[in-house]
């Protein structure tokens, strides 16, 4: 399959290129800049320069490529994670304009399928449970702090745009927190643990669904090849973990001191979004649909399969 990859220069773009090529697909990365063009070629793919916000230029550029499928990784996240909701807001034009333009250009070029990156916070920022969250769950969860409502509206709207597309088969993937080698947030947390810095807001009681980055890339390929148009799939490992459990497992794996807590009142003024996500949120997300429908299994079923045995 000839695959156009938007967001090919992102951190996640690299393993997706590798996974697509490993499955025998030809990959063409989409970028806005000459530096991005060179980076995509260094990653082993072909490249094309076009801007997803300029539909008049995007359509002929994509039409010349004649892709069979498109993968959209049009999400931007600060290297070490967002501290404030405003740092997630640059995604709003990508979701509201960039993804619809990409769908239009892909359909015009004759592409049959588009897979788009979403994430599990589409469910909301609340304390869910104990029942697993499946793709059938109503998106009833709301915002907790100012600025999150706009994020939820934009993310959910993007998912609706993708899955309701009539010009091609649109599929949305709700990824969990990606971790592992090459993930900046994993490296940042590991560095903080080595220095003995406090890393657990309020004790780290958030329950989060994780996914090793290459497992996420392989799931992306599976969705492109076997996903059903109009569907959403949760791409997470088999067992959500509390942040304190993840931090303890990571600390043990790198022989760092045990993770320390930090009071929420110290975190909230400077990092209200991160404090909310890493303390308040509980997302017991299920991956059963992806496993059954896509023929995909995470190579690392839990954080401990990558980081080592559970830490008591």
CORRAGI-V451728 format. One record per residue. N is the residue number from 1. RES is the residue in one small letter. SS is DSSP state (hx for helix, st for strand, lp for the rest). Layout:
n->N res->RES ss->SS
n->N res->RES ss->SS
This chain:
n->1 res->x ss->lp
n->2 res->x ss->st
n->3 res->x ss->st
n->4 res->x ss->st
n->5 res->x ss->st
n->6 res->x ss->st
n->7 res->x ss->lp
n->8 res->x ss->lp
n->9 res->x ss->lp
n->10 res->x ss->lp
n->11 res->x ss->hx
n->12 res->x ss->hx
n->13 res->x ss->hx
n->14 res->x ss->hx
n->15 res->x ss->hx
n->16 res->x ss->hx
n->17 res->x ss->hx
n->18 res->x ss->hx
n->19 res->x ss->hx
n->20 res->x ss->hx
n->21 res->x ss->hx
n->22 res->x ss->hx
n->23 res->x ss->lp
n->24 res->x ss->lp
n->25 res->x ss->lp
n->26 res->x ss->st
n->27 res->x ss->st
n->28 res->x ss->st
n->29 res->x ss->st
n->30 res->x ss->st
n->31 res->x ss->st
n->32 res->x ss->lp
n->33 res->x ss->lp
n->34 res->x ss->hx
n->35 res->x ss->hx
n->36 res->x ss->hx
n->37 res->x ss->hx
n->38 res->x ss->hx
n->39 res->x ss->hx
n->40 res->x ss->hx
n->41 res->x ss->hx
n->42 res->x ss->hx
n->43 res->x ss->lp
n->44 res->x ss->lp
n->45 res->x ss->lp
n->46 res->x ss->st
n->47 res->x ss->st
n->48 res->x ss->st
n->49 res->x ss->st
n->50 res->x ss->lp
n->51 res->x ss->lp
n->52 res->x ss->lp
n->53 res->x ss->lp
n->54 res->x ss->lp
n->55 res->x ss->hx
n->56 res->x ss->hx
n->57 res->x ss->hx
n->58 res->x ss->hx
n->59 res->x ss->hx
n->60 res->x ss->hx
n->61 res->x ss->hx
n->62 res->x ss->hx
n->63 res->x ss->hx
n->64 res->x ss->hx
n->65 res->x ss->hx
n->66 res->x ss->lp
n->67 res->x ss->lp
n->68 res->x ss->lp
n->69 res->x ss->st
n->70 res->x ss->st
n->71 res->x ss->st
n->72 res->x ss->st
n->73 res->x ss->lp
n->74 res->x ss->lp
n->75 res->x ss->lp
n->76 res->x ss->lp
n->77 res->x ss->lp
n->78 res->x ss->lp
n->79 res->x ss->lp
n->80 res->x ss->lp
n->81 res->x ss->lp
n->82 res->x ss->lp
n->83 res->x ss->lp
n->84 res->x ss->lp
n->85 res->x ss->hx
n->86 res->x ss->hx
n->87 res->x ss->hx
n->88 res->x ss->lp
n->89 res->x ss->lp
n->90 res->x ss->lp
n->91 res->x ss->hx
n->92 res->x ss->hx
n->93 res->x ss->hx
n->94 res->x ss->hx
n->95 res->x ss->hx
n->96 res->x ss->hx
n->97 res->x ss->hx
n->98 res->x ss->hx
n->99 res->x ss->hx
n->100 res->x ss->hx
n->101 res->x ss->hx
n->102 res->x ss->hx
n->103 res->x ss->hx
n->104 res->x ss->hx
n->105 res->x ss->hx
n->106 res->x ss->hx
n->107 res->x ss->hx
n->108 res->x ss->hx
n->109 res->x ss->lp
n->110 res->x ss->lp
n->111 res->x ss->lp
n->112 res->x ss->lp
n->113 res->x ss->st
n->114 res->x ss->st
n->115 res->x ss->st
n->116 res->x ss->st
n->117 res->x ss->st
n->118 res->x ss->st
n->119 res->x ss->st
n->120 res->x ss->hx
n->121 res->x ss->hx
n->122 res->x ss->hx
n->123 res->x ss->hx
n->124 res->x ss->lp
n->125 res->x ss->lp
n->126 res->x ss->lp
n->127 res->x ss->st
n->128 res->x ss->lp
n->129 res->x ss->lp
n->130 res->x ss->lp
n->131 res->x ss->lp
n->132 res->x ss->lp
n->133 res->x ss->st
n->134 res->x ss->lp
n->135 res->x ss->lp
n->136 res->x ss->lp
n->137 res->x ss->lp
n->138 res->x ss->lp
n->139 res->x ss->lp
n->140 res->x ss->lp
n->141 res->x ss->lp
n->142 res->x ss->lp
n->143 res->x ss->lp
n->144 res->x ss->lp
n->145 res->x ss->lp
n->146 res->x ss->lp
n->147 res->x ss->lp
n->148 res->x ss->hx
n->149 res->x ss->hx
n->150 res->x ss->hx
n->151 res->x ss->hx
n->152 res->x ss->hx
n->153 res->x ss->hx
n->154 res->x ss->hx
n->155 res->x ss->hx
n->156 res->x ss->hx
n->157 res->x ss->hx
n->158 res->x ss->hx
n->159 res->x ss->hx
n->160 res->x ss->hx
n->161 res->x ss->hx
n->162 res->x ss->hx
n->163 res->x ss->hx
n->164 res->x ss->lp
n->165 res->x ss->lp
n->166 res->x ss->lp
n->167 res->x ss->lp
n->168 res->x ss->lp
n->169 res->x ss->st
n->170 res->x ss->st
n->171 res->x ss->st
n->172 res->x ss->st
n->173 res->x ss->st
n->174 res->x ss->st
n->175 res->x ss->st
n->176 res->x ss->lp
n->177 res->x ss->st
n->178 res->x ss->st
n->179 res->x ss->st
n->180 res->x ss->lp
n->181 res->x ss->lp
n->182 res->x ss->lp
n->183 res->x ss->lp
n->184 res->x ss->hx
n->185 res->x ss->hx
n->186 res->x ss->hx
n->187 res->x ss->hx
n->188 res->x ss->hx
n->189 res->x ss->hx
n->190 res->x ss->hx
n->191 res->x ss->hx
n->192 res->x ss->hx
n->193 res->x ss->hx
n->194 res->x ss->hx
n->195 res->x ss->lp
n->196 res->x ss->lp
n->197 res->x ss->lp
n->198 res->x ss->st
n->199 res->x ss->st
n->200 res->x ss->st
n->201 res->x ss->st
n->202 res->x ss->lp
n->203 res->x ss->lp
n->204 res->x ss->lp
n->205 res->x ss->lp
n->206 res->x ss->lp
n->207 res->x ss->st
n->208 res->x ss->st
n->209 res->x ss->lp
n->210 res->x ss->st
n->211 res->x ss->st
n->212 res->x ss->st
n->213 res->x ss->hx
n->214 res->x ss->hx
n->215 res->x ss->hx
n->216 res->x ss->hx
n->217 res->x ss->hx
n->218 res->x ss->hx
n->219 res->x ss->hx
n->220 res->x ss->hx
n->221 res->x ss->hx
n->222 res->x ss->hx
n->223 res->x ss->hx
n->224 res->x ss->hx
n->225 res->x ss->hx
n->226 res->x ss->hx
n->227 res->x ss->lp
n->228 res->x ss->lp
n->229 res->x ss->lp
n->230 res->x ss->lp
n->231 res->x ss->lp
n->232 res->x ss->st
n->233 res->x ss->st
n->234 res->x ss->st
n->235 res->x ss->st
n->236 res->x ss->lp
n->237 res->x ss->lp
n->238 res->x ss->lp
n->239 res->x ss->lp
n->240 res->x ss->lp
n->241 res->x ss->st
n->242 res->x ss->st
n->243 res->x ss->hx
n->244 res->x ss->hx
n->245 res->x ss->hx
n->246 res->x ss->hx
n->247 res->x ss->hx
n->248 res->x ss->hx
n->249 res->x ss->hx
n->250 res->x ss->hx
n->251 res->x ss->hx
n->252 res->x ss->hx
n->253 res->x ss->hx
n->254 res->x ss->lp
n->255 res->x ss->lp
n->256 res->x ss->lp
n->257 res->x ss->lp
n->258 res->x ss->lp
n->259 res->x ss->lp
n->260 res->x ss->st
n->261 res->x ss->st
n->262 res->x ss->st
n->263 res->x ss->lp
n->264 res->x ss->hx
n->265 res->x ss->hx
n->266 res->x ss->hx
n->267 res->x ss->hx
n->268 res->x ss->lp
n->269 res->x ss->lp
n->270 res->x ss->lp
n->271 res->x ss->lp
n->272 res->x ss->hx
n->273 res->x ss->hx
n->274 res->x ss->hx
n->275 res->x ss->hx
n->276 res->x ss->hx
n->277 res->x ss->hx
n->278 res->x ss->hx
n->279 res->x ss->hx
n->280 res->x ss->hx
n->281 res->x ss->lp
n->282 res->x ss->st
n->283 res->x ss->lp
n->284 res->x ss->lp
n->285 res->x ss->st
n->286 res->x ss->lp
n->287 res->x ss->lp
n->288 res->x ss->hx
n->289 res->x ss->hx
n->290 res->x ss->hx
n->291 res->x ss->hx
n->292 res->x ss->hx
n->293 res->x ss->hx
n->294 res->x ss->hx
n->295 res->x ss->lp
n->296 res->x ss->lp
n->297 res->x ss->lp
n->298 res->x ss->lp
n->299 res->x ss->lp
n->300 res->x ss->lp
n->301 res->x ss->lp
n->302 res->x ss->lp
n->303 res->x ss->hx
n->304 res->x ss->hx
n->305 res->x ss->hx
n->306 res->x ss->hx
n->307 res->x ss->hx
n->308 res->x ss->lp
n->309 res->x ss->lp
n->310 res->x ss->lp
n->311 res->x ss->lp
n->312 res->x ss->lp
